[in-house]
Amino acid sequence: MMLDNFPRGTIVIEDLEIGMVRHLQKLVTDADIEMFAQVSTDRNPVHLDEAYARDTIFEGRIAHGMLTAGLI
């Protein structure tokens, strides 16, 4: 069974089969990052302050790792 990005409801572990794939496309917005910072209390400026983040190895703001992991 192949899955695409169309909503199909919740997939439970019993329905998983070898070879299944799922694709997700999500534009992470400023609002997503701000809301995640509020609920996680992770207010690291690399996520929230563009001027600060420009001077880091990332050269700009980045989303929280756990925010992106949560999409998996």
GUNU-115176 format. One record per residue: x, y, z of N, C-alpha, C in turn. Coordinates in nm, 4 decimals, always signed. Layout:
BEGIN
+----------+----------+----------+----------+----------+----------+----------+----------+----------+
|      nxx |      nyy |      nzz |     caxx |     cayy |     cazz |      cxx |      cyy |      czz |
+----------+----------+----------+----------+----------+----------+----------+----------+----------+
|        X |        Y |        Z |        X |        Y |        Z |        X |        Y |        Z |
...
+----------+----------+----------+----------+----------+----------+----------+----------+----------+
This chain:
BEGIN
+----------+----------+----------+----------+----------+----------+----------+----------+----------+
|      nxx |      nyy |      nzz |     caxx |     cayy |     cazz |      cxx |      cyy |      czz |
+----------+----------+----------+----------+----------+----------+----------+----------+----------+
|  +0.0853 |  -0.1176 |  +0.0000 |  +0.0000 |  +0.0000 |  +0.0000 |  +0.0899 |  +0.1239 |  +0.0000 |
|  +0.0663 |  +0.2162 |  -0.0900 |  +0.1452 |  +0.3393 |  -0.0968 |  +0.0582 |  +0.4546 |  -0.0507 |
|  +0.1161 |  +0.5416 |  +0.0271 |  +0.0434 |  +0.6573 |  +0.0777 |  +0.1030 |  +0.7841 |  +0.0191 |
|  +0.0205 |  +0.8826 |  -0.0022 |  +0.0682 |  +1.0118 |  -0.0512 |  +0.0348 |  +1.1177 |  +0.0524 |
|  +0.0372 |  +1.2419 |  +0.0142 |  +0.0166 |  +1.3517 |  +0.1073 |  -0.1315 |  +1.3861 |  +0.1259 |
|  -0.2220 |  +1.3071 |  +0.0717 |  -0.3644 |  +1.3346 |  +0.0892 |  -0.4117 |  +1.2801 |  +0.2231 |
|  -0.4995 |  +1.3529 |  +0.2924 |  -0.5463 |  +1.3047 |  +0.4228 |  -0.6184 |  +1.1711 |  +0.4093 |
|  -0.5857 |  +1.0792 |  +0.4936 |  -0.6479 |  +0.9477 |  +0.4918 |  -0.6828 |  +0.9019 |  +0.6323 |
|  -0.6758 |  +0.9894 |  +0.7304 |  -0.7037 |  +0.9489 |  +0.8671 |  -0.5778 |  +0.8991 |  +0.9357 |
|  -0.5962 |  +0.8520 |  +1.0553 |  -0.4849 |  +0.8055 |  +1.1358 |  -0.4416 |  +0.6658 |  +1.0927 |
|  -0.3123 |  +0.6463 |  +1.0874 |  -0.2572 |  +0.5143 |  +1.0583 |  -0.2111 |  +0.4566 |  +1.1917 |
|  -0.2597 |  +0.3407 |  +1.2252 |  -0.2185 |  +0.2764 |  +1.3502 |  -0.1088 |  +0.1758 |  +1.3211 |
|  -0.0333 |  +0.1412 |  +1.4237 |  +0.0841 |  +0.0553 |  +1.4050 |  +0.0485 |  -0.0780 |  +1.3402 |
|  -0.0697 |  -0.1289 |  +1.3678 |  -0.1095 |  -0.2569 |  +1.3083 |  -0.1251 |  -0.2481 |  +1.1569 |
|  -0.1428 |  -0.1290 |  +1.1037 |  -0.1602 |  -0.1111 |  +0.9595 |  -0.0284 |  -0.0920 |  +0.8848 |
|  +0.0826 |  -0.0780 |  +0.9579 |  +0.2111 |  -0.0564 |  +0.8929 |  +0.2580 |  -0.1831 |  +0.8231 |
|  +0.3122 |  -0.1640 |  +0.7030 |  +0.3664 |  -0.2749 |  +0.6255 |  +0.5010 |  -0.2333 |  +0.5680 |
|  +0.5891 |  -0.3283 |  +0.5480 |  +0.7187 |  -0.3012 |  +0.4859 |  +0.6948 |  -0.2395 |  +0.3487 |
|  +0.7677 |  -0.1333 |  +0.3189 |  +0.7584 |  -0.0680 |  +0.1894 |  +0.6637 |  +0.0504 |  +0.1854 |
|  +0.5862 |  +0.0710 |  +0.2917 |  +0.4952 |  +0.1862 |  +0.2939 |  +0.5759 |  +0.3148 |  +0.2991 |
|  +0.5267 |  +0.4176 |  +0.2348 |  +0.5893 |  +0.5493 |  +0.2412 |  +0.4810 |  +0.6525 |  +0.2670 |
|  +0.5237 |  +0.7635 |  +0.3216 |  +0.4327 |  +0.8755 |  +0.3444 |  +0.5118 |  +1.0019 |  +0.3196 |
|  +0.4538 |  +1.0965 |  +0.2527 |  +0.5206 |  +1.2230 |  +0.2238 |  +0.4450 |  +1.3352 |  +0.2932 |
|  +0.5209 |  +1.4282 |  +0.3472 |  +0.4622 |  +1.5454 |  +0.4120 |  +0.5355 |  +1.6679 |  +0.3614 |
|  +0.4607 |  +1.7644 |  +0.3220 |  +0.5192 |  +1.8911 |  +0.2825 |  +0.4587 |  +1.9969 |  +0.3725 |
|  +0.5432 |  +2.0719 |  +0.4441 |  +0.4963 |  +2.1716 |  +0.5390 |  +0.5894 |  +2.2909 |  +0.5350 |
|  +0.5346 |  +2.4068 |  +0.5126 |  +0.6108 |  +2.5300 |  +0.5242 |  +0.6058 |  +2.5725 |  +0.6705 |
|  +0.7207 |  +2.5712 |  +0.7369 |  +0.7272 |  +2.6127 |  +0.8769 |  +0.7262 |  +2.7655 |  +0.8797 |
|  +0.6272 |  +2.8218 |  +0.9457 |  +0.6082 |  +2.9671 |  +0.9474 |  +0.6646 |  +3.0296 |  +1.0752 |
|  +0.6745 |  +3.1609 |  +1.0737 |  +0.7136 |  +3.2336 |  +1.1953 |  +0.6173 |  +3.2002 |  +1.3088 |
|  +0.4889 |  +3.1909 |  +1.2778 |  +0.3885 |  +3.1598 |  +1.3804 |  +0.4126 |  +3.0205 |  +1.4388 |
|  +0.4481 |  +2.9227 |  +1.3540 |  +0.4786 |  +2.7881 |  +1.4032 |  +0.5938 |  +2.7926 |  +1.5037 |
|  +0.6991 |  +2.8647 |  +1.4672 |  +0.8170 |  +2.8728 |  +1.5532 |  +0.7837 |  +2.9440 |  +1.6836 |
|  +0.7098 |  +3.0523 |  +1.6761 |  +0.6724 |  +3.1263 |  +1.7967 |  +0.5837 |  +3.0412 |  +1.8879 |
|  +0.4852 |  +2.9721 |  +1.8302 |  +0.3981 |  +2.8867 |  +1.9124 |  +0.4768 |  +2.7729 |  +1.9763 |
|  +0.5716 |  +2.7140 |  +1.9006 |  +0.6520 |  +2.6062 |  +1.9572 |  +0.7388 |  +2.6599 |  +2.0706 |
|  +0.7940 |  +2.7785 |  +2.0535 |  +0.8747 |  +2.8387 |  +2.1597 |  +0.7908 |  +2.8594 |  +2.2857 |
|  +0.6656 |  +2.8986 |  +2.2683 |  +0.5779 |  +2.9192 |  +2.3843 |  +0.5493 |  +2.7892 |  +2.4578 |
|  +0.5137 |  +2.6843 |  +2.3840 |  +0.4763 |  +2.5599 |  +2.4522 |  +0.5971 |  +2.4825 |  +2.5042 |
|  +0.7122 |  +2.4967 |  +2.4385 |  +0.8315 |  +2.4225 |  +2.4809 |  +0.9158 |  +2.5014 |  +2.5811 |
|  +0.8921 |  +2.6302 |  +2.5903 |  +0.9720 |  +2.7263 |  +2.6685 |  +1.1160 |  +2.7379 |  +2.6174 |
|  +1.1409 |  +2.6917 |  +2.4956 |  +1.2729 |  +2.7052 |  +2.4323 |  +1.2739 |  +2.8359 |  +2.3543 |
|  +1.3278 |  +2.9400 |  +2.4177 |  +1.3290 |  +3.0714 |  +2.3557 |  +1.4713 |  +3.1084 |  +2.3110 |
|  +1.5478 |  +3.0092 |  +2.2701 |  +1.6827 |  +3.0330 |  +2.2192 |  +1.6728 |  +3.1331 |  +2.1036 |
|  +1.7521 |  +3.2398 |  +2.1066 |  +1.7416 |  +3.3431 |  +2.0029 |  +1.7734 |  +3.2940 |  +1.8617 |
|  +1.8397 |  +3.1793 |  +1.8469 |  +1.8663 |  +3.1278 |  +1.7126 |  +1.7350 |  +3.0913 |  +1.6425 |
|  +1.6302 |  +3.0694 |  +1.7204 |  +1.4991 |  +3.0392 |  +1.6633 |  +1.4144 |  +3.1646 |  +1.6427 |
|  +1.4399 |  +3.2676 |  +1.7215 |  +1.3471 |  +3.3808 |  +1.7290 |  +1.4028 |  +3.5152 |  +1.6833 |
|  +1.5332 |  +3.5286 |  +1.6773 |  +1.5952 |  +3.6595 |  +1.6509 |  +1.6859 |  +3.6500 |  +1.5276 |
|  +1.6374 |  +3.7019 |  +1.4151 |  +1.7118 |  +3.6929 |  +1.2889 |  +1.8493 |  +3.7586 |  +1.2985 |
|  +1.8580 |  +3.8773 |  +1.3597 |  +1.9870 |  +3.9469 |  +1.3696 |  +2.0872 |  +3.8631 |  +1.4485 |
|  +2.0443 |  +3.8056 |  +1.5583 |  +2.1315 |  +3.7186 |  +1.6371 |  +2.1711 |  +3.5953 |  +1.5553 |
|  +2.0738 |  +3.5318 |  +1.4938 |  +2.0970 |  +3.4056 |  +1.4219 |  +2.1882 |  +3.4227 |  +1.3016 |
|  +2.1884 |  +3.5412 |  +1.2400 |  +2.2762 |  +3.5669 |  +1.1240 |  +2.4222 |  +3.5488 |  +1.1599 |
|  +2.4583 |  +3.5767 |  +1.2852 |  +2.5975 |  +3.5680 |  +1.3296 |  +2.6342 |  +3.4303 |  +1.3844 |
|  +2.5495 |  +3.3301 |  +1.3610 |  +2.5785 |  +3.1942 |  +1.4062 |  +2.6199 |  +3.1086 |  +1.2864 |
|  +2.6539 |  +2.9841 |  +1.3117 |  +2.6908 |  +2.8937 |  +1.2024 |  +2.5742 |  +2.8678 |  +1.1077 |
|  +2.4510 |  +2.8967 |  +1.1521 |  +2.3336 |  +2.8737 |  +1.0684 |  +2.3079 |  +2.9874 |  +0.9701 |
|  +2.3660 |  +3.1043 |  +0.9981 |  +2.3528 |  +3.2242 |  +0.9139 |  +2.2085 |  +3.2688 |  +0.8973 |
|  +2.1253 |  +3.2415 |  +0.9956 |  +1.9857 |  +3.2837 |  +0.9943 |  +1.9050 |  +3.1973 |  +1.0895 |
|  +1.7818 |  +3.2402 |  +1.1123 |  +1.6936 |  +3.1677 |  +1.2042 |  +1.6700 |  +3.0247 |  +1.1575 |
|  +1.6537 |  +2.9358 |  +1.2542 |  +1.6224 |  +2.7961 |  +1.2250 |  +1.5035 |  +2.7536 |  +1.3115 |
|  +1.4309 |  +2.6546 |  +1.2640 |  +1.3221 |  +2.5976 |  +1.3425 |  +1.3806 |  +2.5082 |  +1.4517 |
|  +1.3068 |  +2.4916 |  +1.5580 |  +1.3456 |  +2.4006 |  +1.6657 |  +1.3559 |  +2.2584 |  +1.6106 |
|  +1.4580 |  +2.1867 |  +1.6521 |  +1.4735 |  +2.0487 |  +1.6091 |  +1.3542 |  +1.9623 |  +1.6466 |
|  +1.3010 |  +1.9825 |  +1.7664 |  +1.1867 |  +1.9006 |  +1.8082 |  +1.0590 |  +1.9391 |  +1.7355 |
|  +1.0501 |  +2.0614 |  +1.6872 |  +0.9344 |  +2.0997 |  +1.6049 |  +0.9357 |  +2.0170 |  +1.4762 |
|  +1.0515 |  +2.0106 |  +1.4122 |  +1.0601 |  +1.9343 |  +1.2882 |  +1.0481 |  +1.7840 |  +1.3143 |
|  +1.1047 |  +1.7369 |  +1.4258 |  +1.0926 |  +1.5952 |  +1.4608 |  +0.9474 |  +1.5591 |  +1.4849 |
|  +0.8712 |  +1.6524 |  +1.5398 |  +0.7293 |  +1.6279 |  +1.5648 |  +0.6512 |  +1.6067 |  +1.4370 |
|  +0.7006 |  +1.6554 |  +1.3247 |  +0.6318 |  +1.6337 |  +1.1970 |  +0.6475 |  +1.4908 |  +1.1487 |
|  +0.7507 |  +1.4240 |  +1.1988 |  +0.7711 |  +1.2847 |  +1.1617 |  +0.6721 |  +1.2003 |  +1.2361 |
+----------+----------+----------+----------+----------+----------+----------+----------+----------+
